[in-house]
């Protein structure tokens, strides 16, 4: 099966637009088509039988690729080392991301966090996503200059 990696990246962006688990995307290995679903109810393209199909590949969320809380902790360690313990405490309870953004705003680091997060996710996600699909041995051939075996 051949798939444009750009289509995979768009699906990855969709899956990550919102809280973990709110958006899903499946790649149909037989057709190369990507189907999307949103828990908010505005998008429901995924056929019911596809959820259990061996021909479907779920597009991972950034947290599945180690790009979630680890980015937060790395940012805190490098930009606010004196507040690292407090950041860890914030993430020990539900609703942490909203509290974290409030905390960053109070410290004057909110925009720097956004810039850092965007750079990290966009720079790393392509390679992480390709490696994740390669490790799962899905036999995907991307139609771009970067081709997976």
Beta strands, then each sheet from edge to edge (+ up, - down):
strand 1: 2-3
strand 2: 23-28
strand 3: 34-38
strand 4: 56-58
strand 5: 141-142
sheet 1: 1+ 5+
sheet 2: 3+ 2- 4+
end
